[in-house]
Amino acid sequence: MKKHLLSLPLLAALATACNSNTQKTSADKPDLLQAALDTTVAAGDDFFTYANGSWLKSHPIPASESSWGIGKEVQNEIYARLRQTSEEAAAAKATPGSNQQKIGDFWAVGIDSVKADQLGAAPIQPELARIAGMQSVAEVPGVVARLIPLGVDALIGPGIYQDAKNSERMALYLYQSGLGLPNRDFYFNTDERTKNIRREYLRHLAATFRLLGQDEATAQANAQRVMSLETALARSSRKLEALRDPYANYHKKSIAELNQLTPGLDWKPWLTQLELGKVDTVIVGQPEFYQTVGKLLKTAPLADWKAYLSWQLAHTFAPTLSAGFDQEHFRFYSTVLRGAKSQRPRWKRVLDMEESALGDALGQLFVKEYFKPETKARYEKLVKDVSASFAEHIQKLDWMSEPTKKVALVKLQKITPKVGYPSKWRDYSSLTIDRSSLAANVMRANEWKYRYALNKLGKPVDRTEWDMTPQTYNAYYNPSNNEIVLPAAAFAIPGLLDADADDALVYGYAGASTIGHELTHGFDDEGSQFDAQGNLKEWWSKDDRARFKKRVDAIVRQFDAYTVLDSLHINGKATAGENIADLGGIVIAFDAFKKTKQYQEGKKIGGLTPTQRYFLGYALGWQNHQRDESLASRILTDVHSPAQFRVNGPMADVPAFYEAFAVKPGQKLYRADSARVTIW
């Protein structure tokens, strides 16, 4: 069996190697930061390109991708390790019911494209028959209740989360859902790019119905039915920026009040069918959306519902079915929406599904080999250093009153850092995985996750739980738990041994863009509305909140002014939280770095001063470029600014950056002192 080994760079990034005689030292190879520079660009004009330009030129976007960057490089190396693990599990005579058996069977049937083609749409045929067999609209809620546990976003969006106003209690939320396009703007924006996406979406809908065996006329008619129904749902869906207001998206209602919101629709039997019959209160995110759901269930004809639910089912499982479904799904969602030129290898797509189904099982194997105790200790110390710096920043604020500062410091002190991997793993013993079909395994995994969430209702909140696996190149702040979660892979630097990474690089790359960023989320425009216990509760004075809002408004205006593509601008309101966290992370982690021996000695590495290396380390974290189609789509759907502006935007507000790179008036990033945004 051919082995696909994890390459040395990621091994090095995730673990301090034990045998130094087998490693290259930093003196043996070019400096990573210096090698990435494009010195034909002035740092004061475009720091993102100055910092990353040479790397981006030598790493074009692969045909199968809509973007490429450092995160994809890390992920590629993780893929190699997980592929080896999966292949070995598939070949082993594993104990039935063991994690190894589940991983092996998921992989074996997933990679078998011949079997998928032979099965065609058969794996979803029982559910298609259930939809086709409906005799009246009154049966729609029951079918929806069957599809949602399978992972189909059909019409409504139930979820089990901590109650935003009582973080000790798990609650049922109902959020807007049920759209095939990314969000409401794709149904209504009038620019040519979006109008073309709508035309292509209709083509995609009709093509999917043809794959389900419908003739051309029926397929076209059903495509129009789906578009009409989804447009009605989209009309009552909120915009991206409106979803960021936690108070405006919190409406606790009894079941009787929920029934009043949707006259003629009795929620009790529907919730019972969803296995939620014991729930007595629901938190509705967007009441106007559910009013529309209630009206449509009285006015939309049965034919519309059959078309819509069949489409949602086929859409959800298309990547697991035969090549026709898979390729048509790729054509629209990856090529039309994101600009990818060719399909990613099947083995990577199967690993993505395997990660979703069995992420903790894979994670246990991953951290055992590739996140050693000494590596974990380094980043736990970094969290403490950056947190201490944040406390000093809060104490020195000139716009926050002393009483609010005291409460802010308590909240900061109570933030729980989770570094590397969870203290306990999910138990998959009740999940059945076999070699019947990829679609069946994905369905069962989705049902398992649905019931895993249901099981939390009525029980104490488990604050040890992670919502990301350790092999995920990402991180998050959870306001309800008041915690930052930092997976092991988030610290990986391709091409560099962790032991060889100097503090300047690490404080910029991990301290600013990850740790400081996530800490600041606890105090951004959204996170700041939750108290130290994780409850949605105002803990600021009225004047402090007003002064904070003034600064937030300034960063909103700054990012609103950035043109990304053609006439597309960044949405400053939708991206405010991330932009605040980027700026906060940079200034907080920089002051932590100033206490290190490297900063105080001031020695150059690769011709770069410690301060320059710090800012370049931050820019390394956003080393990424993407296709125009992907960029245009993300402007409408993503609360993060594009990579270039996550570097250039905050840098234009940081005085230490001006000093480090001698930024002068007249350069593109230069902003007068009075125009620079200062928050934390």
C-alpha positions as CSV (number, residue, x, y, z in Angstrom):
1,M,0.0,0.0,0.0
2,K,1.3,3.4,-0.9
3,K,1.6,5.6,2.1
4,H,0.9,9.3,2.0
5,L,3.0,10.7,4.7
6,L,2.6,14.0,6.5
7,S,5.3,16.3,5.2
8,L,8.1,17.6,7.5
9,P,7.0,21.2,7.6
10,L,3.7,20.6,9.4
11,L,5.3,18.0,11.6
12,A,7.7,20.6,12.6
13,A,5.1,23.3,13.1
14,L,3.0,21.2,15.4
15,A,5.7,19.5,17.4
16,T,9.1,20.3,18.6
17,A,11.1,17.5,17.1
18,C,13.0,15.2,19.5
19,N,16.1,14.4,17.4
20,S,17.8,17.7,16.5
21,N,20.5,15.8,14.5
22,T,17.9,15.0,11.8
23,Q,16.7,18.6,11.4
24,K,17.8,21.5,9.5
25,T,18.4,24.6,11.7
26,S,17.3,28.1,10.8
27,A,20.8,28.9,9.7
28,D,20.6,26.2,7.0
29,K,17.7,27.7,5.1
30,P,16.4,31.1,4.0
31,D,14.4,33.1,6.4
32,L,10.7,32.4,5.7
33,L,9.5,36.0,6.2
34,Q,12.3,37.5,4.1
35,A,11.7,35.0,1.3
36,A,8.1,36.0,1.0
37,L,8.7,39.7,0.5
38,D,8.0,41.6,-2.7
39,T,10.3,44.6,-2.3
40,T,9.1,46.1,-5.6
41,V,6.1,47.3,-3.5
42,A,6.5,49.8,-0.8
43,A,5.3,48.7,2.6
44,G,3.6,52.0,3.1
45,D,1.6,51.6,-0.1
46,D,0.5,48.0,0.2
47,F,1.9,46.1,3.2
48,F,-0.1,42.9,2.3
49,T,1.7,42.6,-1.1
50,Y,5.0,43.8,0.3
51,A,4.9,41.1,3.0
52,N,3.5,38.2,0.9
53,G,4.0,39.1,-2.8
54,S,6.8,36.8,-3.7
55,W,5.0,33.9,-2.0
56,L,1.8,34.6,-3.8
57,K,3.5,34.8,-7.2
58,S,5.1,31.4,-6.6
59,H,1.9,29.8,-5.3
60,P,-0.8,30.4,-7.9
61,I,-4.3,29.2,-7.2
62,P,-4.7,25.6,-8.3
63,A,-7.4,24.9,-10.8
64,S,-9.4,23.0,-8.3
65,E,-9.5,25.8,-5.8
66,S,-11.3,29.2,-5.5
67,S,-8.5,30.5,-3.2
68,W,-5.1,29.6,-2.0
69,G,-3.0,30.6,1.0
70,I,-1.2,29.5,4.1
71,G,-4.4,27.9,5.5
72,K,-4.7,25.7,2.4
73,E,-1.0,24.7,2.7
74,V,-1.5,23.6,6.3
75,Q,-4.7,21.8,5.3
76,N,-2.9,20.0,2.5
77,E,-0.4,18.5,4.9
78,I,-3.2,17.5,7.3
79,Y,-5.0,15.8,4.4
80,A,-1.9,13.7,3.8
81,R,-1.8,12.5,7.4
82,L,-5.5,11.8,7.6
83,R,-5.5,10.0,4.2
84,Q,-2.8,7.6,5.5
85,T,-4.8,7.1,8.7
86,S,-7.9,6.3,6.7
87,E,-6.2,4.0,4.3
88,E,-4.7,2.0,7.1
89,A,-8.0,1.8,8.9
90,A,-9.8,0.6,5.7
91,A,-7.2,-2.2,5.3
92,A,-7.2,-3.3,8.9
93,K,-9.4,-6.0,10.4
94,A,-10.8,-3.5,12.9
95,T,-13.1,-4.4,15.8
96,P,-16.7,-3.8,14.7
97,G,-18.0,-0.6,16.3
98,S,-14.5,0.8,17.0
99,N,-13.4,4.2,15.8
100,Q,-10.9,2.5,13.5
101,Q,-13.7,0.4,11.9
102,K,-15.9,3.5,11.4
103,I,-13.0,5.5,9.9
104,G,-12.0,2.7,7.6
105,D,-15.5,1.9,6.3
106,F,-16.4,5.6,5.8
107,W,-13.2,6.0,3.7
108,A,-13.6,2.8,1.8
109,V,-17.1,3.4,0.5
110,G,-16.5,7.1,0.1
111,I,-13.5,6.7,-2.2
112,D,-15.4,4.1,-4.3
113,S,-16.7,6.3,-7.1
114,V,-17.7,3.2,-9.2
115,K,-20.1,2.1,-6.5
116,A,-21.5,5.7,-6.2
117,D,-22.2,5.7,-9.9
118,Q,-23.8,2.3,-9.8
119,L,-26.1,3.4,-7.0
120,G,-27.1,6.7,-8.7
121,A,-29.8,8.4,-6.7
122,A,-30.9,5.2,-4.9
123,P,-29.5,6.2,-1.5
124,I,-32.0,9.1,-1.3
125,Q,-34.9,7.4,-3.1
126,P,-36.9,6.5,0.0
127,E,-36.9,10.2,1.0
128,L,-37.8,11.3,-2.5
129,A,-40.7,8.8,-2.4
130,R,-41.9,10.2,0.9
131,I,-41.9,13.7,-0.6
132,A,-43.7,12.5,-3.8
133,G,-46.3,10.7,-1.8
134,M,-47.6,13.8,0.0
135,Q,-51.3,14.2,-0.6
136,S,-51.7,17.7,1.0
137,V,-49.7,20.7,2.2
138,A,-50.7,19.6,5.8
139,E,-48.1,16.8,5.4
140,V,-45.2,19.2,4.6
141,P,-44.2,19.9,8.3
142,G,-43.9,16.1,8.9
143,V,-41.6,15.6,5.9
144,V,-39.5,18.6,6.9
145,A,-39.2,17.1,10.4
146,R,-37.9,13.9,8.7
147,L,-35.4,15.8,6.5
148,I,-33.8,18.2,9.1
149,P,-32.2,15.5,11.2
150,L,-30.7,14.1,8.0
151,G,-28.9,17.4,7.5
152,V,-31.3,19.0,5.0
153,D,-31.8,22.7,5.5
154,A,-35.5,22.5,4.6
155,L,-37.6,25.6,5.3
156,I,-36.8,26.1,9.0
157,G,-33.6,26.3,11.0
158,P,-33.8,24.7,14.5
159,G,-30.7,24.5,16.6
160,I,-29.8,23.8,20.3
161,Y,-27.5,26.4,21.8
162,Q,-26.9,28.1,25.1
163,D,-29.6,30.7,25.9
164,A,-28.0,34.0,25.1
165,K,-29.6,35.5,28.3
166,N,-29.0,32.5,30.5
167,S,-25.8,30.7,29.6
168,E,-26.4,27.9,32.1
169,R,-29.4,26.7,30.0
170,M,-29.5,25.0,26.6
171,A,-32.4,26.4,24.5
172,L,-34.1,25.7,21.2
173,Y,-33.5,28.4,18.6
174,L,-35.3,28.9,15.4
175,Y,-33.3,30.8,12.8
176,Q,-33.9,31.8,9.2
177,S,-32.9,29.0,6.8
178,G,-34.0,27.1,3.7
179,L,-32.3,29.0,0.8
180,G,-30.3,27.4,-1.9
181,L,-28.3,30.6,-2.7
182,P,-25.9,31.8,-0.1
183,N,-28.2,34.5,1.4
184,R,-31.0,37.0,0.6
185,D,-28.9,39.4,-1.4
186,F,-28.4,36.9,-4.2
187,Y,-32.1,36.9,-4.8
188,F,-32.5,40.7,-5.1
189,N,-29.3,42.5,-6.0
190,T,-29.5,44.0,-9.5
191,D,-25.8,44.1,-10.6
192,E,-25.0,42.0,-13.6
193,R,-22.8,39.6,-11.7
194,T,-25.7,38.6,-9.3
195,K,-28.3,38.5,-12.1
196,N,-26.1,36.1,-13.9
197,I,-25.8,33.9,-10.8
198,R,-29.6,33.8,-10.6
199,R,-29.8,32.7,-14.2
200,E,-27.2,30.0,-13.6
201,Y,-29.1,28.9,-10.5
202,L,-32.2,28.3,-12.5
203,R,-30.1,26.2,-14.9
204,H,-28.7,24.3,-11.9
205,L,-32.1,23.7,-10.5
206,A,-33.4,22.3,-13.8
207,A,-30.3,20.2,-14.3
208,T,-30.8,18.7,-10.8
209,F,-34.4,17.8,-11.6
210,R,-33.4,16.2,-14.8
211,L,-30.9,14.1,-12.9
212,L,-33.8,13.0,-10.8
213,G,-35.4,11.6,-13.9
214,Q,-37.8,14.5,-14.8
215,D,-38.4,15.5,-18.5
216,E,-37.3,18.9,-19.6
217,A,-40.6,20.7,-19.3
218,T,-41.2,19.3,-15.8
219,A,-37.7,20.1,-14.7
220,Q,-38.0,23.7,-15.9
221,A,-41.4,24.1,-14.2
222,N,-40.0,22.8,-10.9
223,A,-37.0,25.0,-11.1
224,Q,-39.3,28.0,-11.3
225,R,-41.4,26.7,-8.4
226,V,-38.2,26.4,-6.2
227,M,-37.0,29.9,-7.2
228,S,-40.4,31.4,-6.4
229,L,-40.6,29.8,-3.0
230,E,-37.1,30.6,-2.0
231,T,-37.5,34.2,-3.2
232,A,-40.4,34.5,-0.8
233,L,-38.3,33.1,2.0
234,A,-35.4,35.4,1.1
235,R,-37.6,38.5,1.1
236,S,-38.3,37.9,4.8
237,S,-34.7,37.0,5.6
238,R,-32.4,39.5,7.3
239,K,-29.2,40.9,5.7
240,L,-25.8,39.9,6.9
241,E,-25.2,43.0,9.0
242,A,-28.6,42.7,10.7
243,L,-27.8,39.2,12.0
244,R,-25.0,40.7,14.1
245,D,-27.3,42.4,16.6
246,P,-27.8,39.8,19.4
247,Y,-30.7,41.7,21.0
248,A,-32.6,42.1,17.7
249,N,-32.2,38.4,17.0
250,Y,-33.5,37.2,20.3
251,H,-37.2,36.7,20.8
252,K,-38.1,34.2,23.5
253,K,-41.6,32.8,23.0
254,S,-43.9,30.2,24.6
255,I,-45.3,27.6,22.2
256,A,-48.7,29.5,22.4
257,E,-46.9,32.7,21.4
258,L,-45.1,30.9,18.6
259,N,-48.5,29.7,17.3
260,Q,-49.8,33.4,17.4
261,L,-46.8,34.4,15.3
262,T,-47.9,32.0,12.6
263,P,-51.7,31.9,12.7
264,G,-53.1,28.6,11.6
265,L,-49.9,26.7,12.1
266,D,-49.8,24.5,15.3
267,W,-46.2,24.1,16.3
268,K,-46.7,21.5,19.0
269,P,-47.1,18.5,16.7
270,W,-44.4,19.8,14.4
271,L,-41.9,20.0,17.3
272,T,-43.0,16.6,18.5
273,Q,-42.2,15.2,15.1
274,L,-38.8,16.9,15.4
275,E,-38.3,15.1,18.7
276,L,-38.7,18.4,20.5
277,G,-42.1,17.8,22.0
278,K,-41.0,18.5,25.6
279,V,-39.8,22.1,24.8
280,D,-42.0,24.8,26.3
281,T,-40.2,27.9,25.0
282,V,-38.4,28.8,21.8
283,I,-36.0,31.6,21.0
284,V,-37.0,32.9,17.5
285,G,-34.2,34.8,15.8
286,Q,-36.1,36.4,13.0
287,P,-39.9,36.5,13.6
288,E,-40.8,38.0,10.2
289,F,-39.2,34.9,8.6
290,Y,-41.4,32.6,10.5
291,Q,-44.5,34.7,9.8
292,T,-43.7,34.1,6.1
293,V,-43.2,30.3,6.7
294,G,-46.6,30.2,8.3
295,K,-48.2,32.1,5.4
296,L,-46.5,29.9,2.7
297,L,-47.7,26.8,4.4
298,K,-51.2,28.1,3.8
299,T,-50.9,29.6,0.4
300,A,-48.1,27.8,-1.6
301,P,-49.5,24.8,-3.6
302,L,-48.4,21.2,-2.9
303,A,-46.5,21.1,-6.2
304,D,-44.3,23.9,-5.0
305,W,-43.5,22.1,-1.8
306,K,-42.8,18.8,-3.6
307,A,-40.3,20.5,-5.9
308,Y,-38.7,22.5,-3.1
309,L,-38.2,19.6,-0.7
310,S,-37.0,17.3,-3.5
311,W,-34.5,19.9,-4.6
312,Q,-33.2,20.5,-1.0
313,L,-32.7,16.8,-0.5
314,A,-30.9,16.3,-3.8
315,H,-28.8,19.4,-3.2
316,T,-27.7,18.3,0.3
317,F,-26.5,14.9,-0.8
318,A,-25.4,15.6,-4.4
319,P,-21.6,15.3,-3.5
320,T,-22.3,11.8,-2.1
321,L,-24.2,10.5,-5.2
322,S,-23.2,9.5,-8.7
323,A,-20.9,11.7,-10.9
324,G,-23.8,13.5,-12.6
325,F,-25.1,14.9,-9.3
326,D,-21.6,15.6,-8.0
327,Q,-20.4,17.4,-11.1
328,E,-23.5,19.5,-11.5
329,H,-23.3,20.5,-7.8
330,F,-19.6,21.4,-8.4
331,R,-20.4,23.4,-11.5
332,F,-22.7,25.8,-9.8
333,Y,-21.4,26.0,-6.2
334,S,-17.7,25.9,-7.0
335,T,-17.4,27.2,-10.5
336,V,-20.2,29.7,-10.9
337,L,-20.2,31.0,-7.3
338,R,-16.4,30.7,-6.5
339,G,-14.6,30.4,-9.8
340,A,-12.9,27.0,-9.3
341,K,-11.8,25.5,-12.7
342,S,-11.8,21.8,-11.9
343,Q,-13.1,19.4,-9.2
344,R,-10.9,18.8,-6.2
345,P,-9.6,15.2,-5.9
346,R,-12.3,12.8,-4.6
347,W,-10.1,11.7,-1.7
348,K,-10.0,15.3,-0.3
349,R,-13.7,15.7,-0.6
350,V,-14.2,12.4,1.2
351,L,-11.9,13.5,4.0
352,D,-13.9,16.6,4.4
353,M,-17.1,14.5,4.9
354,E,-15.2,12.1,7.2
355,E,-14.0,15.1,9.2
356,S,-17.6,16.3,9.6
357,A,-18.8,12.8,10.6
358,L,-15.9,11.6,12.8
359,G,-13.8,14.6,13.5
360,D,-13.0,13.8,17.1
361,A,-12.0,10.2,16.2
362,L,-9.6,11.6,13.7
363,G,-8.5,14.3,16.2
364,Q,-7.4,11.8,18.8
365,L,-5.0,10.2,16.4
366,F,-3.8,13.6,15.1
367,V,-2.8,15.2,18.4
368,K,-1.2,12.0,19.7
369,E,1.5,12.3,17.1
370,Y,1.6,16.0,16.2
371,F,1.0,18.3,19.1
372,K,3.6,17.5,21.8
373,P,3.3,18.8,25.4
374,E,6.2,21.3,24.9
375,T,4.4,22.8,21.9
376,K,1.2,23.1,23.9
377,A,3.1,24.7,26.8
378,R,4.6,27.4,24.4
379,Y,1.2,28.5,23.2
380,E,-0.5,28.4,26.6
381,K,2.2,30.8,27.8
382,L,1.6,33.0,24.8
383,V,-2.1,33.2,25.7
384,K,-1.1,34.3,29.2
385,D,1.3,37.0,27.8
386,V,-1.3,38.4,25.4
387,S,-4.1,38.3,28.0
388,A,-1.8,40.2,30.5
389,S,-1.1,42.8,27.8
390,F,-4.9,43.2,27.1
391,A,-5.4,43.9,30.8
392,E,-2.8,46.6,30.7
393,H,-4.5,48.2,27.7
394,I,-7.9,48.2,29.4
395,Q,-6.4,49.9,32.5
396,K,-4.9,52.6,30.3
397,L,-8.0,53.5,28.2
398,D,-8.8,57.1,28.2
399,W,-12.4,56.6,26.9
400,M,-13.6,54.0,29.4
401,S,-14.7,54.9,32.9
402,E,-13.2,53.2,36.0
403,P,-16.3,51.3,37.0
404,T,-16.6,49.8,33.5
405,K,-12.9,49.0,33.4
406,K,-13.3,46.9,36.6
407,V,-16.0,44.8,35.0
408,A,-14.1,44.5,31.7
409,L,-11.0,43.2,33.6
410,V,-13.2,40.7,35.4
411,K,-14.6,39.5,32.1
412,L,-11.1,39.2,30.6
413,Q,-9.8,37.3,33.7
414,K,-12.7,34.8,33.3
415,I,-12.1,34.1,29.7
416,T,-11.3,30.3,29.5
417,P,-8.5,29.5,27.0
418,K,-8.7,26.1,25.3
419,V,-5.4,25.3,23.6
420,G,-4.7,22.4,21.2
421,Y,-7.3,19.8,21.9
422,P,-10.3,19.0,24.2
423,S,-9.9,17.3,27.5
424,K,-12.5,14.7,26.5
425,W,-13.6,13.3,23.2
426,R,-17.0,12.6,21.7
427,D,-18.2,9.0,21.9
428,Y,-19.3,7.6,18.5
429,S,-20.3,4.2,19.8
430,S,-23.9,4.8,18.9
431,L,-23.1,5.9,15.3
432,T,-23.3,3.2,12.7
433,I,-20.9,3.4,9.8
434,D,-20.7,0.7,7.1
435,R,-19.9,0.2,3.4
436,S,-23.4,0.4,2.1
437,S,-23.1,3.9,0.6
438,L,-21.4,7.2,1.2
439,A,-24.7,9.0,1.3
440,A,-26.1,6.6,4.0
441,N,-23.0,7.2,6.2
442,V,-23.4,11.0,5.9
443,M,-27.1,10.7,6.7
444,R,-26.5,8.6,9.8
445,A,-23.7,10.9,10.9
446,N,-26.0,13.9,10.5
447,E,-28.8,12.2,12.5
448,W,-26.2,11.3,15.2
449,K,-25.2,15.0,15.4
450,Y,-28.8,16.1,15.5
451,R,-29.6,13.8,18.5
452,Y,-26.3,14.6,20.1
453,A,-27.5,18.2,20.2
454,L,-31.1,17.2,21.3
455,N,-29.5,15.3,24.2
456,K,-28.2,18.6,25.7
457,L,-31.7,19.9,26.4
458,G,-32.6,19.9,30.1
459,K,-29.0,19.0,31.1
460,P,-26.2,21.2,32.6
461,V,-24.2,23.0,30.0
462,D,-20.9,21.2,29.2
463,R,-18.4,24.0,29.1
464,T,-15.6,21.6,28.2
465,E,-17.0,20.9,24.7
466,W,-15.2,22.1,21.6
467,D,-17.0,23.2,18.4
468,M,-13.8,22.6,16.3
469,T,-11.5,19.7,15.9
470,P,-7.8,20.0,16.8
471,Q,-6.9,19.5,13.1
472,T,-8.8,22.6,12.0
473,Y,-6.9,25.6,10.8
474,N,-9.1,28.1,12.6
475,A,-10.1,29.4,16.0
476,Y,-13.1,31.1,17.7
477,Y,-14.5,33.0,20.6
478,N,-17.7,31.7,22.2
479,P,-19.5,34.5,24.0
480,S,-21.9,32.2,25.9
481,N,-19.0,30.3,27.4
482,N,-16.7,33.4,27.5
483,E,-13.9,31.3,26.0
484,I,-11.3,31.3,23.3
485,V,-10.8,28.0,21.5
486,L,-7.4,27.5,19.7
487,P,-7.0,24.2,17.8
488,A,-3.6,22.7,17.4
489,A,-3.5,23.3,13.7
490,A,-4.1,27.0,14.1
491,F,-0.5,27.4,15.2
492,A,1.0,25.5,12.2
493,I,3.5,27.3,10.0
494,P,4.4,25.4,6.8
495,G,8.1,25.2,6.1
496,L,9.2,26.1,9.6
497,L,10.1,24.1,12.7
498,D,8.3,25.4,15.7
499,A,11.6,25.4,17.6
500,D,13.1,27.6,14.8
501,A,10.2,30.1,14.8
502,D,11.5,33.3,16.6
503,D,9.2,35.1,19.0
504,A,8.6,38.0,16.7
505,L,7.1,35.8,14.1
506,V,5.1,33.7,16.6
507,Y,3.8,36.8,18.5
508,G,2.6,38.3,15.2
509,Y,1.3,35.1,13.6
510,A,-0.3,33.4,16.6
511,G,-0.3,36.1,19.2
512,A,-1.9,38.8,17.1
513,S,-3.9,37.1,14.3
514,T,-5.2,34.3,16.5
515,I,-4.9,34.7,20.3
516,G,-5.2,38.5,20.5
517,H,-7.9,38.5,17.8
518,E,-10.1,36.0,19.6
519,L,-9.6,37.7,23.0
520,T,-10.7,41.0,21.4
521,H,-13.9,39.3,20.1
522,G,-15.0,39.2,23.7
523,F,-15.1,43.0,23.6
524,D,-16.1,43.8,20.0
525,D,-19.4,45.3,18.9
526,E,-21.1,42.0,19.4
527,G,-19.1,40.1,22.1
528,S,-19.0,43.2,24.3
529,Q,-22.8,42.8,24.9
530,F,-22.2,39.6,26.8
531,D,-21.0,39.6,30.4
532,A,-18.3,37.5,32.1
533,Q,-20.8,34.7,32.7
534,G,-21.7,34.6,29.0
535,N,-25.1,36.2,29.3
536,L,-26.5,38.9,26.9
537,K,-26.5,41.7,29.4
538,E,-25.4,45.3,29.4
539,W,-22.4,45.8,31.7
540,W,-21.2,49.1,30.3
541,S,-22.3,52.6,31.4
542,K,-24.4,54.4,28.9
543,D,-21.6,57.0,28.2
544,D,-19.0,54.3,27.8
545,R,-21.2,52.4,25.3
546,A,-21.6,55.7,23.4
547,R,-17.9,56.4,23.3
548,F,-17.2,52.8,22.2
549,K,-19.8,53.1,19.4
550,K,-18.2,56.2,18.2
551,R,-14.9,54.3,17.7
552,V,-16.8,51.4,16.1
553,D,-18.5,53.8,13.7
554,A,-15.0,55.1,12.7
555,I,-13.8,51.6,11.8
556,V,-17.0,50.9,9.9
557,R,-16.5,54.1,7.8
558,Q,-12.8,53.1,7.2
559,F,-13.7,49.7,5.8
560,D,-16.8,50.9,3.9
561,A,-14.4,53.0,1.9
562,Y,-12.3,50.1,0.6
563,T,-13.1,49.0,-3.0
564,V,-12.5,45.3,-3.4
565,L,-13.6,44.5,-7.0
566,D,-15.1,46.7,-9.7
567,S,-17.6,48.7,-7.7
568,L,-17.9,46.3,-4.8
569,H,-17.1,47.7,-1.4
570,I,-16.5,46.0,1.9
571,N,-19.5,46.0,4.2
572,G,-18.2,47.9,7.2
573,K,-21.1,47.0,9.5
574,A,-21.1,43.3,8.7
575,T,-17.3,43.0,9.1
576,A,-17.0,45.4,12.1
577,G,-16.4,42.7,14.7
578,E,-13.6,41.0,12.7
579,N,-12.0,44.4,11.9
580,I,-12.1,45.4,15.5
581,A,-10.6,42.1,16.5
582,D,-7.8,42.4,13.9
583,L,-6.8,45.8,15.1
584,G,-7.1,44.9,18.7
585,G,-5.1,41.7,18.3
586,I,-2.2,43.6,16.6
587,V,-1.8,46.3,19.2
588,I,-2.3,44.0,22.2
589,A,0.1,41.2,21.1
590,F,2.7,43.8,20.1
591,D,2.9,45.2,23.6
592,A,3.2,41.6,24.8
593,F,6.0,41.0,22.3
594,K,7.9,44.2,23.6
595,K,8.5,42.3,26.8
596,T,10.4,39.5,25.1
597,K,14.2,39.2,25.0
598,Q,14.2,39.3,21.2
599,Y,12.5,42.7,21.1
600,Q,14.7,44.1,23.8
601,E,17.9,42.9,22.2
602,G,16.8,44.3,18.8
603,K,18.9,42.0,16.7
604,K,18.0,41.6,13.0
605,I,17.1,38.2,11.4
606,G,17.0,38.0,7.7
607,G,17.8,41.7,7.5
608,L,14.6,42.5,9.4
609,T,14.2,44.1,12.9
610,P,12.2,42.4,15.6
611,T,9.4,44.9,15.1
612,Q,9.3,44.4,11.3
613,R,9.3,40.7,11.8
614,Y,6.3,41.0,14.2
615,F,4.2,42.8,11.7
616,L,5.3,40.5,8.9
617,G,4.4,37.6,11.1
618,Y,0.9,39.0,11.4
619,A,0.7,39.4,7.6
620,L,1.8,35.8,7.2
621,G,-1.4,34.7,8.9
622,W,-3.4,36.3,6.0
623,Q,-1.2,35.0,3.2
624,N,-4.0,34.3,0.7
625,H,-5.4,35.2,-2.7
626,Q,-8.7,34.2,-4.3
627,R,-10.5,34.3,-7.6
628,D,-12.8,37.2,-8.5
629,E,-15.9,35.0,-8.3
630,S,-15.1,33.9,-4.8
631,L,-14.2,37.4,-3.8
632,A,-17.5,38.8,-5.0
633,S,-19.5,36.1,-3.3
634,R,-17.7,36.5,0.0
635,I,-18.3,40.3,0.1
636,L,-22.0,39.4,0.3
637,T,-21.7,36.4,2.7
638,D,-18.7,36.7,4.9
639,V,-18.3,38.8,8.1
640,H,-14.5,38.8,7.5
641,S,-12.8,41.3,5.2
642,P,-10.7,39.9,2.3
643,A,-7.2,39.0,3.3
644,Q,-5.5,42.0,1.8
645,F,-7.7,44.4,3.9
646,R,-7.2,42.4,7.1
647,V,-3.6,43.4,6.7
648,N,-3.7,46.9,5.2
649,G,-6.8,48.1,7.0
650,P,-5.6,47.7,10.6
651,M,-1.9,48.5,9.8
652,A,-3.0,52.0,8.6
653,D,-4.2,52.6,12.2
654,V,-1.1,51.4,14.1
655,P,1.6,54.0,14.9
656,A,4.3,51.3,15.5
657,F,3.8,50.0,12.0
658,Y,4.5,53.5,10.6
659,E,7.7,53.7,12.6
660,A,8.9,50.2,11.7
661,F,8.5,50.7,7.9
662,A,9.0,54.5,7.8
663,V,5.6,55.2,6.4
664,K,5.3,58.8,5.1
665,P,2.5,61.2,4.1
666,G,1.5,60.6,0.5
667,Q,1.8,56.8,0.7
668,K,-1.4,54.9,0.2
669,L,-1.7,53.5,3.7
670,Y,-0.9,56.7,5.4
671,R,-3.6,58.2,7.5
672,A,-3.3,61.4,9.6
673,D,-3.2,60.9,13.3
674,S,-6.7,62.2,13.7
675,A,-8.1,59.7,11.2
676,R,-6.5,56.6,12.7
677,V,-8.9,54.4,14.7
678,T,-7.9,53.5,18.2
679,I,-10.1,51.2,20.3
680,W,-8.1,48.9,22.5
